[in-house]
Amino acid sequence: MYMSSGFSSLSRLQKGGRVLLPALAGVVFVMPAHAAPGDAEIVTTRSQLAQATAGTGATAATPPATSIGAATTPAPAVTPVVPSRDSFWHAPPQQLPPLTSRPELYGQPQSLMLHPLTPIQLHQGPWGVFNANTGAASGFGTVGYYAVARWAEDWSSLRDKRNRHDFLDPLKYIALNDSGSIYLTLSGNFRHHGFWEQHPALGAVGKSHTYLSNLRTNLGADLHLGEHVRFYGELMSGQATGGNKFGYNARWRNRVDAQQAFVEVRGHMLGATMGAMIGRMTFLDVPPNISAGSVYPSIPYSWNGLRGYSVWKRFRVDLFDLSLTNYEYRAFHDQVGWKTRLFGAYTSYAVPEFKTFGKKSQIFVDTYYLGYLLASSPITATKGIVAGSTHRDTPGMRVWGNAGPIEFSAGGMWQGGNFQAAKNGPTRPVSAYSFNASVAWRFANWWGRPAIGIQADDISGGDTRKSATSTWGTFLSPFVPSAYYLDLAQNFNLQNVIDVGPLVTMSPTINTSLLLRVPVLWRNSIHDTIYFPGAVNYAYRPSGGYSGVLPQGSFTWRATRHVTFSVDGQYTALSRGLRDAGAKPGAYFQTNLELTF
């Protein structure tokens, strides 16, 4: 998402046209005088400071040069400061994780964090330039202080106890041998989401004024057996209750099961870091408008199969063949869902850095192929649906990043394949498309560093008037994107839709963020219906192309490293055509509380 990372006012010492910010938990920021927040140039860890001053008795020293990407820059003179250990409820605001690392926000466009952040704020792997944008370019999801996929975090810096500052750090690096090469990292999250909706699913479920209380707990263990082998396992459970509730399946209520369990082997070959993962895992190496791991309902998607990756200095490739997990309410009864497969390849090239309007710029060019096999994937008919299965081939390209203050993402996909009607019915070829774009200008010198822009999507629909053997044109999007991409209430899926609207994101304070958006929606094809997330066909057959407008806002407060609270709200205003077809407009409100270690 378009979020900023800033630093609150600190006492400053100006010398030689530069400003030395006091060390934060052993980390020193060196900024040009009058620099805007987020323009720090050099980061030095506490362990480097200790090495530089050991045995000298000096109060200031020049530590070793610090490597940032491929460049090595001499570090300036610094004064080491050793802070006290922080508690669960308190940490200096400057040391809070970037708000972009909140998993629920993964689906939003995200501004690149081109400046180095402190090791206190980031726990990323050895991915070089692909760690830009809080790691979203790496293919493993965002990785800040915490990650969307908890196994993507790297806590190996805690081998040096002088780098430990949080009272929970002993759980993040548990050495199991004398050298520390074998170690265990523990993680956990407790999340409560409270939902209130006036007319859920646009009234299709026959409920109104629904309140849902949703709890999720997960515990993970990451065992590293030296540099090349590691095992990761994660248990997760979900509970749900409420008033006027409906539709609780095993992804809302799941006693406990293995959400992830895989082995990874990693090494260095052909100038790249290469690895292979086999087992059950989270998978996020797709555009965020395709899937963001589906953080709603309780249990996000997990996949079973094989994944291989290679990361060079400016190019990476990811190959995968995965089957979706089928969830059961009973404990430890989740199974491999062989009827839903995702396979393909994803590549990303990091364009060499350049400057625009005097500011650092970084652009990524992604090309990919995504294949879907779904044993149950009905299409829309003039009345009702046509049951059947589908095979979809989806090549695509995405160019995204920033050119100075301009933050943007533009991508397109074509979708081929076929639809096979049930009971040996006729086969129909598929030809569909999806274009997605957002662009914003970051006003870095304004209060809150707002990004003001526009977001637009054009995603094809079908024509129910055509014959049972004609080409079907509805783009298939079965793996629910993040609610924060388009529709907070998740009433509209990214199928047969055109949307455009203003987008504003800002950080009123160092540990808060605000999103404001007003997308206006139309149907791409008036001879196709609208779709619920998960590629579910609504029974509504409205007239006209205009669908409605979704004014929405989201406010997030990161109280401490371990506590995050947010409030989301939206009103779904529908067109007369949809209301006449039976759909109901309404308000939506949600609160989120997360406790994480």
C-alpha positions as CSV (number, residue, x, y, z in Angstrom):
1,M,0.0,0.0,0.0
2,Y,1.1,3.6,-0.3
3,M,2.5,3.9,3.2
4,S,5.4,5.9,4.5
5,S,7.9,5.2,7.1
6,G,9.0,8.2,9.1
7,F,10.8,9.2,12.3
8,S,9.5,11.4,15.0
9,S,11.3,14.5,16.2
10,L,14.7,13.8,17.8
11,S,17.3,15.9,19.4
12,R,19.8,16.6,16.6
13,L,23.4,17.4,16.3
14,Q,24.3,19.2,13.1
15,K,27.8,19.1,11.8
16,G,29.3,19.8,8.4
17,G,25.9,20.1,6.7
18,R,24.7,16.7,8.0
19,V,22.5,15.7,10.9
20,L,23.5,12.8,13.2
21,L,20.5,11.2,14.8
22,P,21.2,9.6,18.2
23,A,21.5,5.8,18.1
24,L,18.4,3.8,18.4
25,A,19.0,0.5,20.0
26,G,22.5,0.5,18.7
27,V,21.6,1.9,15.2
28,V,22.7,5.2,13.9
29,F,21.0,7.1,11.2
30,V,22.9,9.7,9.2
31,M,20.7,12.1,7.3
32,P,21.4,15.2,5.2
33,A,20.5,18.4,7.0
34,H,16.8,19.3,6.5
35,A,16.2,15.8,5.0
36,A,12.7,14.5,5.0
37,P,11.8,11.5,7.1
38,G,12.8,8.3,5.4
39,D,15.9,9.6,3.8
40,A,18.4,7.9,6.1
41,E,21.6,6.9,4.3
42,I,23.6,4.6,6.5
43,V,22.7,2.0,9.1
44,T,25.2,0.6,11.6
45,T,24.3,-2.3,13.9
46,R,25.2,-2.3,17.6
47,S,27.5,-5.3,17.1
48,Q,29.6,-3.2,14.6
49,L,29.7,-0.4,17.1
50,A,30.9,-2.7,19.8
51,Q,33.6,-4.2,17.5
52,A,34.8,-0.7,16.6
53,T,35.1,0.5,20.1
54,A,36.3,-2.7,21.8
55,G,39.4,-2.2,23.9
56,T,39.9,1.5,23.0
57,G,38.0,3.2,25.7
58,A,36.9,5.7,23.1
59,T,33.4,7.2,23.2
60,A,33.3,7.6,19.4
61,A,34.9,5.6,16.6
62,T,34.5,4.9,12.9
63,P,33.0,1.4,12.5
64,P,33.5,-0.8,9.4
65,A,32.0,0.2,6.1
66,T,28.3,-0.8,5.8
67,S,27.2,-2.7,2.7
68,I,23.9,-1.6,1.2
69,G,23.0,-3.6,-1.9
70,A,26.0,-3.9,-4.1
71,A,27.6,-0.7,-2.9
72,T,29.9,-0.2,0.1
73,T,29.9,3.1,1.8
74,P,32.4,4.2,4.5
75,A,30.5,4.6,7.7
76,P,30.7,8.0,9.6
77,A,31.8,8.6,13.1
78,V,29.2,7.5,15.6
79,T,28.6,7.5,19.3
80,P,27.3,4.2,20.6
81,V,24.3,4.2,22.8
82,V,23.1,1.1,24.6
83,P,19.4,1.3,25.4
84,S,17.4,-0.7,27.9
85,R,15.4,-3.6,26.8
86,D,11.9,-2.8,25.7
87,S,8.7,-4.3,27.1
88,F,5.7,-5.9,25.4
89,W,3.8,-2.6,25.7
90,H,6.5,-0.1,25.0
91,A,9.1,0.6,22.3
92,P,10.4,3.9,21.0
93,P,8.2,5.0,18.1
94,Q,11.3,5.2,15.8
95,Q,11.8,1.4,16.3
96,L,8.3,0.3,15.4
97,P,7.9,-1.9,12.3
98,P,6.8,-0.3,9.1
99,L,3.0,-0.3,8.8
100,T,3.4,-1.8,5.3
101,S,4.4,-5.1,7.0
102,R,0.8,-5.6,8.3
103,P,-0.3,-8.8,6.5
104,E,-3.9,-7.6,5.9
105,L,-2.6,-4.7,3.9
106,Y,-0.5,-6.8,1.5
107,G,-3.0,-6.4,-1.4
108,Q,-2.7,-2.6,-1.5
109,P,-0.3,-0.8,-3.8
110,Q,2.8,-0.2,-1.7
111,S,5.4,2.5,-1.8
112,L,9.0,1.4,-2.1
113,M,11.2,1.8,0.9
114,L,14.4,2.7,-0.9
115,H,16.3,3.9,2.1
116,P,17.8,1.4,4.5
117,L,15.8,0.7,7.6
118,T,17.3,-0.5,10.8
119,P,17.7,-4.2,11.7
120,I,15.2,-3.5,14.5
121,Q,12.6,-2.8,11.9
122,L,13.4,-5.4,9.2
123,H,14.1,-9.1,9.3
124,Q,14.5,-9.9,5.7
125,G,16.4,-12.6,3.9
126,P,19.4,-12.3,1.6
127,W,17.4,-11.0,-1.4
128,G,19.3,-7.7,-2.1
129,V,17.3,-5.3,-4.3
130,F,14.2,-7.5,-4.1
131,N,13.9,-6.6,-0.4
132,A,12.7,-3.2,-1.6
133,N,9.1,-2.3,-0.7
134,T,9.2,-4.2,2.5
135,G,10.2,-7.3,0.6
136,A,7.1,-7.4,-1.6
137,A,9.4,-7.8,-4.7
138,S,11.0,-11.0,-3.3
139,G,8.0,-13.2,-4.0
140,F,7.6,-14.3,-0.4
141,G,5.2,-11.5,0.6
142,T,6.0,-8.4,2.6
143,V,8.7,-8.9,5.2
144,G,9.2,-6.1,7.7
145,Y,9.5,-6.7,11.4
146,Y,7.1,-9.5,10.9
147,A,6.1,-11.1,7.6
148,V,2.9,-12.3,5.9
149,A,4.6,-15.7,5.7
150,R,6.3,-16.0,9.1
151,W,9.0,-18.3,7.7
152,A,10.2,-15.5,5.4
153,E,11.6,-13.7,8.5
154,D,15.4,-13.9,9.2
155,W,16.3,-13.5,12.9
156,S,19.9,-14.8,12.5
157,S,21.3,-11.4,13.5
158,L,20.2,-12.2,17.1
159,R,23.1,-14.7,17.2
160,D,25.0,-11.7,18.5
161,K,23.2,-11.0,21.8
162,R,24.2,-7.3,21.5
163,N,21.6,-7.0,18.8
164,R,18.8,-8.1,21.1
165,H,16.5,-5.3,22.3
166,D,13.1,-6.8,22.7
167,F,12.2,-8.9,25.7
168,L,10.8,-11.6,23.4
169,D,14.0,-11.8,21.3
170,P,15.2,-14.9,23.2
171,L,12.3,-16.7,21.5
172,K,13.3,-15.6,18.1
173,Y,16.8,-17.1,18.2
174,I,17.3,-20.2,20.3
175,A,20.8,-21.7,19.7
176,L,20.9,-25.5,19.7
177,N,24.6,-25.9,19.3
178,D,27.7,-24.1,20.4
179,S,28.3,-22.2,17.1
180,G,24.7,-21.2,16.8
181,S,24.4,-22.5,13.3
182,I,21.5,-24.8,14.4
183,Y,18.8,-22.6,15.9
184,L,15.0,-22.4,16.4
185,T,12.8,-19.4,15.9
186,L,9.3,-19.3,17.4
187,S,6.5,-17.1,16.3
188,G,2.8,-16.6,17.1
189,N,-0.2,-14.4,16.4
190,F,-3.6,-13.9,18.0
191,R,-6.1,-12.0,15.9
192,H,-9.6,-10.8,16.6
193,H,-11.8,-9.4,13.8
194,G,-15.2,-8.0,14.5
195,F,-17.5,-7.5,11.5
196,W,-20.8,-5.7,11.3
197,E,-22.7,-5.5,8.0
198,Q,-26.1,-4.2,7.2
199,H,-26.8,-6.5,4.2
200,P,-24.0,-9.0,3.7
201,A,-23.4,-10.3,0.2
202,L,-25.6,-7.5,-1.1
203,G,-28.6,-9.2,0.6
204,A,-28.1,-12.6,-1.2
205,V,-27.8,-14.6,2.1
206,G,-31.1,-13.3,3.5
207,K,-29.6,-11.8,6.6
208,S,-29.3,-8.3,7.8
209,H,-27.5,-6.4,10.5
210,T,-25.1,-9.3,10.9
211,Y,-22.3,-9.3,13.5
212,L,-19.4,-11.8,13.3
213,S,-16.7,-12.3,15.9
214,N,-13.8,-14.0,14.4
215,L,-10.7,-15.3,16.4
216,R,-7.6,-16.8,14.9
217,T,-4.5,-18.2,16.7
218,N,-1.4,-19.6,15.1
219,L,2.0,-20.8,16.4
220,G,5.1,-21.4,14.3
221,A,8.5,-23.0,14.7
222,D,11.3,-22.5,12.2
223,L,14.2,-24.9,12.7
224,H,17.5,-24.1,10.9
225,L,20.0,-26.9,10.5
226,G,22.9,-24.9,9.3
227,E,23.0,-22.6,6.3
228,H,21.3,-25.0,3.8
229,V,18.4,-26.9,5.4
230,R,15.5,-25.8,7.5
231,F,12.1,-27.2,8.6
232,Y,9.1,-25.0,9.2
233,G,5.8,-25.9,10.9
234,E,2.8,-23.8,11.8
235,L,-0.4,-24.7,13.7
236,M,-3.5,-22.6,13.3
237,S,-7.0,-22.6,14.7
238,G,-10.0,-20.4,14.0
239,Q,-13.2,-19.8,15.9
240,A,-16.3,-17.7,14.9
241,T,-19.6,-16.7,16.4
242,G,-21.9,-13.7,16.3
243,G,-25.4,-12.6,15.8
244,N,-27.5,-13.3,12.7
245,K,-24.5,-15.2,11.5
246,F,-24.4,-17.4,8.4
247,G,-22.2,-19.6,6.2
248,Y,-19.5,-20.6,8.7
249,N,-17.4,-23.3,7.0
250,A,-14.2,-24.9,7.9
251,R,-12.2,-21.9,6.9
252,W,-14.0,-19.9,9.5
253,R,-14.2,-22.5,12.3
254,N,-11.2,-24.9,12.4
255,R,-10.2,-26.5,15.7
256,V,-6.5,-26.9,15.0
257,D,-4.4,-28.2,12.1
258,A,-1.1,-27.9,10.3
259,Q,-1.4,-24.7,8.3
260,Q,2.1,-25.1,7.0
261,A,4.7,-27.9,7.2
262,F,7.6,-28.0,4.7
263,V,11.3,-28.6,4.3
264,E,13.5,-26.1,2.4
265,V,17.0,-26.7,1.0
266,R,19.0,-23.6,0.0
267,G,22.4,-23.1,-1.6
268,H,24.5,-21.0,-4.0
269,M,24.9,-22.0,-7.7
270,L,25.5,-20.2,-10.9
271,G,25.9,-16.9,-9.1
272,A,22.4,-17.1,-7.5
273,T,20.8,-18.1,-4.3
274,M,18.7,-21.2,-5.1
275,G,16.3,-23.1,-3.1
276,A,13.5,-25.7,-3.1
277,M,10.6,-26.1,-0.8
278,I,8.4,-29.1,-0.5
279,G,5.3,-29.6,1.7
280,R,2.5,-27.4,2.8
281,M,3.1,-23.6,2.6
282,T,1.8,-20.1,2.1
283,F,2.2,-18.9,-1.5
284,L,2.2,-15.2,-2.5
285,D,4.2,-14.9,-5.7
286,V,1.3,-13.7,-7.8
287,P,0.1,-10.1,-8.4
288,P,-1.8,-8.9,-5.3
289,N,-5.0,-8.5,-7.3
290,I,-4.9,-12.2,-8.0
291,S,-4.5,-13.4,-4.4
292,A,-3.1,-12.0,-1.2
293,G,-3.3,-15.3,0.8
294,S,-6.9,-14.6,1.6
295,V,-6.6,-13.3,5.1
296,Y,-10.3,-13.5,5.5
297,P,-12.0,-15.6,6.7
298,S,-10.1,-17.1,9.7
299,I,-7.8,-19.5,7.9
300,P,-5.8,-18.2,4.9
301,Y,-5.0,-20.3,1.9
302,S,-2.3,-22.8,2.1
303,W,-0.9,-24.9,-0.7
304,N,0.7,-28.3,-1.0
305,G,3.5,-29.2,-3.4
306,L,6.8,-28.1,-4.7
307,R,8.4,-24.7,-5.2
308,G,11.8,-23.8,-6.6
309,Y,13.4,-20.4,-6.8
310,S,16.6,-18.7,-7.9
311,V,17.6,-15.1,-7.1
312,W,20.4,-13.3,-8.8
313,K,21.5,-9.7,-8.3
314,R,18.8,-8.2,-10.5
315,F,16.7,-11.2,-11.7
316,R,14.8,-13.9,-10.0
317,V,12.6,-16.8,-11.1
318,D,10.1,-18.9,-9.2
319,L,8.7,-22.3,-10.4
320,F,5.8,-23.9,-8.6
321,D,3.2,-26.7,-8.8
322,L,0.7,-26.6,-5.9
323,S,-2.6,-28.0,-4.8
324,L,-5.0,-26.1,-2.4
325,T,-5.6,-27.4,1.1
326,N,-9.1,-28.7,1.8
327,Y,-10.1,-27.7,5.3
328,E,-12.1,-29.8,7.8
329,Y,-13.6,-28.6,11.1
330,R,-12.2,-31.6,13.0
331,A,-8.7,-31.3,14.5
332,F,-5.9,-32.5,12.2
333,H,-8.2,-33.5,9.4
334,D,-7.2,-31.0,6.7
335,Q,-6.2,-32.7,3.4
336,V,-4.5,-32.0,0.1
337,G,-7.2,-30.7,-2.3
338,W,-6.2,-32.4,-5.5
339,K,-9.1,-30.8,-7.4
340,T,-7.7,-27.3,-7.2
341,R,-4.2,-26.7,-8.7
342,L,-2.1,-23.7,-9.2
343,F,1.1,-24.1,-11.3
344,G,3.4,-21.9,-13.3
345,A,6.4,-19.6,-13.3
346,Y,7.1,-16.0,-12.1
347,T,10.1,-13.9,-13.0
348,S,11.1,-10.4,-11.9
349,Y,13.8,-8.0,-13.2
350,A,15.0,-5.1,-11.1
351,V,15.8,-2.2,-13.4
352,P,19.0,-0.5,-12.3
353,E,18.3,2.4,-9.9
354,F,18.1,5.9,-11.2
355,K,16.9,9.3,-10.1
356,T,13.8,11.2,-11.0
357,F,13.2,14.7,-9.7
358,G,16.4,14.2,-7.7
359,K,14.9,11.2,-5.8
360,K,15.8,7.5,-5.9
361,S,13.8,5.4,-8.2
362,Q,13.3,1.6,-8.5
363,I,11.2,-0.2,-11.1
364,F,10.5,-3.9,-11.3
365,V,9.4,-5.7,-14.5
366,D,7.5,-9.0,-13.8
367,T,6.5,-11.6,-16.3
368,Y,4.7,-14.7,-15.4
369,Y,2.5,-17.7,-16.3
370,L,-0.2,-18.9,-14.0
371,G,-2.1,-22.2,-14.7
372,Y,-5.4,-23.1,-12.9
373,L,-7.1,-26.5,-12.8
374,L,-10.5,-26.4,-11.0
375,A,-12.7,-29.4,-10.8
376,S,-15.7,-27.3,-9.9
377,S,-15.9,-23.9,-11.6
378,P,-19.4,-23.0,-12.9
379,I,-20.0,-20.2,-15.4
380,T,-23.0,-17.8,-15.6
381,A,-26.1,-18.6,-17.6
382,T,-29.0,-16.4,-18.5
383,K,-30.7,-17.9,-15.5
384,G,-28.7,-19.8,-12.9
385,I,-25.4,-21.3,-13.7
386,V,-23.7,-24.0,-15.9
387,A,-21.8,-26.5,-13.7
388,G,-18.5,-27.7,-14.9
389,S,-14.7,-27.7,-14.6
390,T,-12.1,-25.4,-16.1
391,H,-8.4,-25.2,-17.1
392,R,-7.1,-21.7,-17.4
393,D,-3.7,-20.5,-18.8
394,T,-2.9,-16.9,-17.7
395,P,0.3,-15.3,-19.0
396,G,0.8,-11.7,-17.8
397,M,3.2,-8.8,-17.2
398,R,3.4,-6.2,-14.5
399,V,5.6,-3.0,-14.3
400,W,5.7,-1.4,-10.9
401,G,7.7,0.6,-8.5
402,N,8.5,4.3,-8.3
403,A,10.0,7.0,-10.4
404,G,11.0,9.6,-7.8
405,P,7.7,10.7,-6.1
406,I,5.6,8.8,-8.6
407,E,4.5,5.4,-7.3
408,F,2.8,3.1,-9.8
409,S,1.7,-0.4,-10.8
410,A,0.5,-1.3,-14.3
411,G,-0.2,-4.9,-15.4
412,G,-2.1,-7.0,-17.9
413,M,-3.1,-10.6,-18.2
414,W,-4.7,-12.7,-21.0
415,Q,-6.5,-15.8,-20.0
416,G,-7.0,-18.8,-22.3
417,G,-7.9,-22.4,-21.7
418,N,-11.4,-24.1,-21.7
419,F,-14.5,-24.8,-19.8
420,Q,-15.9,-28.3,-19.7
421,A,-19.6,-28.5,-18.8
422,A,-20.6,-31.2,-16.3
423,K,-21.9,-34.6,-17.3
424,N,-19.9,-34.7,-20.5
425,G,-21.4,-31.5,-21.7
426,P,-19.8,-29.3,-24.4
427,T,-16.4,-27.8,-24.2
428,R,-16.0,-24.0,-24.6
429,P,-12.8,-22.2,-25.3
430,V,-11.9,-19.2,-23.1
431,S,-10.5,-15.8,-24.0
432,A,-10.5,-13.2,-21.3
433,Y,-8.3,-10.4,-20.0
434,S,-7.5,-8.2,-17.0
435,F,-5.9,-4.8,-16.9
436,N,-4.9,-3.2,-13.6
437,A,-3.3,0.1,-12.8
438,S,-2.7,2.6,-10.0
439,V,-0.6,5.7,-9.9
440,A,0.0,8.3,-7.2
441,W,2.3,11.2,-6.4
442,R,4.0,11.1,-3.0
443,F,4.1,14.5,-1.4
444,A,7.1,13.7,0.9
445,N,7.3,17.2,2.4
446,W,3.7,17.5,3.3
447,W,2.3,16.6,6.7
448,G,1.6,12.9,6.8
449,R,3.5,12.3,3.5
450,P,0.3,11.7,1.6
451,A,0.2,9.8,-1.7
452,I,-2.6,11.1,-3.9
453,G,-3.6,9.1,-6.9
454,I,-6.0,7.0,-8.9
455,Q,-6.7,3.3,-9.2
456,A,-8.4,1.6,-12.2
457,D,-9.2,-1.9,-13.4
458,D,-10.8,-3.4,-16.5
459,I,-11.6,-7.1,-16.2
460,S,-13.6,-8.9,-18.8
461,G,-16.9,-10.5,-18.6
462,G,-18.8,-13.1,-20.7
463,D,-22.0,-13.1,-22.8
464,T,-24.7,-15.5,-21.6
465,R,-26.6,-15.0,-25.0
466,K,-23.9,-17.0,-26.9
467,S,-24.2,-20.7,-27.7
468,A,-23.0,-23.5,-25.4
469,T,-19.9,-24.0,-27.6
470,S,-18.9,-20.4,-28.1
471,T,-15.9,-18.6,-26.6
472,W,-16.4,-17.7,-22.9
473,G,-15.1,-14.3,-22.0
474,T,-15.2,-14.0,-18.2
475,F,-11.8,-13.6,-16.5
476,L,-11.5,-16.2,-13.7
477,S,-10.3,-15.0,-10.3
478,P,-10.8,-17.9,-7.9
479,F,-8.2,-17.0,-5.3
480,V,-9.7,-14.1,-3.3
481,P,-7.6,-10.9,-3.4
482,S,-7.1,-8.8,-0.4
483,A,-10.1,-6.9,0.8
484,Y,-7.9,-3.8,0.7
485,Y,-7.4,-4.0,-3.0
486,L,-10.9,-2.8,-4.0
487,D,-13.8,-3.7,-1.7
488,L,-13.4,-3.8,2.1
489,A,-16.8,-5.5,2.5
490,Q,-15.8,-8.1,-0.1
491,N,-19.1,-8.0,-2.0
492,F,-17.4,-7.6,-5.5
493,N,-14.8,-9.9,-7.0
494,L,-12.4,-8.9,-9.7
495,Q,-14.4,-10.4,-12.5
496,N,-16.6,-8.6,-15.1
497,V,-15.8,-5.3,-13.5
498,I,-14.5,-1.9,-14.5
499,D,-13.6,0.4,-11.7
500,V,-11.9,3.8,-11.3
501,G,-11.6,6.1,-8.4
502,P,-9.3,8.4,-6.3
503,L,-6.9,6.9,-3.7
504,V,-5.3,8.7,-0.8
505,T,-2.9,7.1,1.7
506,M,-1.0,8.9,4.4
507,S,0.7,8.5,7.8
508,P,-0.8,11.1,10.2
509,T,1.8,10.0,12.8
510,I,4.8,7.7,12.8
511,N,2.8,4.7,13.9
512,T,-0.6,5.4,12.2
513,S,-1.8,5.1,8.6
514,L,-5.0,6.2,6.8
515,L,-6.5,5.0,3.6
516,L,-9.3,6.8,1.7
517,R,-10.7,5.5,-1.5
518,V,-13.9,5.9,-3.6
519,P,-14.0,3.4,-6.4
520,V,-16.9,3.6,-8.9
521,L,-17.9,0.3,-10.5
522,W,-19.4,-0.8,-13.8
523,R,-19.9,-4.2,-15.4
524,N,-17.5,-4.9,-18.2
525,S,-20.3,-6.9,-20.0
526,I,-23.9,-6.2,-19.3
527,H,-24.7,-9.7,-20.5
528,D,-22.9,-11.2,-17.5
529,T,-23.6,-11.0,-13.8
530,I,-21.5,-9.6,-10.9
531,Y,-19.4,-11.9,-8.9
532,F,-18.8,-12.6,-5.2
533,P,-15.1,-13.2,-4.1
534,G,-14.1,-16.7,-4.9
535,A,-15.6,-16.7,-8.4
536,V,-19.2,-17.2,-7.0
537,N,-21.9,-16.1,-9.4
538,Y,-24.6,-13.9,-8.0
539,A,-28.2,-14.7,-9.1
540,Y,-28.8,-11.0,-9.8
541,R,-29.3,-10.1,-13.4
542,P,-29.3,-6.3,-13.3
543,S,-30.0,-3.9,-16.2
544,G,-27.5,-1.3,-17.3
545,G,-23.7,-1.3,-16.8
546,Y,-23.3,1.0,-13.8
547,S,-23.0,-1.0,-10.5
548,G,-22.4,1.4,-7.7
549,V,-19.8,3.3,-5.7
550,L,-17.9,2.2,-2.6
551,P,-16.6,5.1,-0.4
552,Q,-14.3,3.5,2.2
553,G,-11.7,4.3,4.8
554,S,-9.2,2.3,6.9
555,F,-7.2,3.6,9.9
556,T,-4.4,1.6,11.4
557,W,-2.5,2.2,14.7
558,R,0.6,0.2,15.5
559,A,0.7,0.7,19.2
560,T,3.8,-1.4,19.8
561,R,5.9,-3.9,17.9
562,H,3.5,-6.6,19.1
563,V,0.1,-4.8,19.2
564,T,-1.8,-3.4,16.1
565,F,-5.3,-2.1,16.0
566,S,-7.3,-0.9,13.0
567,V,-10.8,0.2,12.0
568,D,-12.3,-0.2,8.5
569,G,-15.5,1.2,7.2
570,Q,-17.4,1.3,3.9
571,Y,-20.8,2.1,2.4
572,T,-21.9,0.1,-0.6
573,A,-24.1,2.4,-2.7
574,L,-25.7,0.4,-5.5
575,S,-27.2,1.4,-8.9
576,R,-30.9,1.4,-9.5
577,G,-30.4,-1.6,-11.9
578,L,-28.9,-3.7,-9.1
579,R,-31.5,-2.7,-6.5
580,D,-34.3,-3.5,-8.9
581,A,-32.7,-6.9,-9.4
582,G,-32.9,-7.6,-5.7
583,A,-29.5,-6.5,-4.4
584,K,-29.4,-4.4,-1.2
585,P,-27.0,-1.5,-0.4
586,G,-25.6,-1.1,3.1
587,A,-22.9,-0.1,5.5
588,Y,-19.9,-2.2,6.7
589,F,-17.8,-1.7,9.7
590,Q,-14.8,-3.8,11.0
591,T,-12.4,-3.7,13.9
592,N,-9.1,-5.6,14.0
593,L,-6.8,-6.4,17.0
594,E,-3.6,-8.3,16.6
595,L,-1.1,-9.5,19.1
596,T,2.1,-10.8,17.5
597,F,5.5,-12.1,18.5
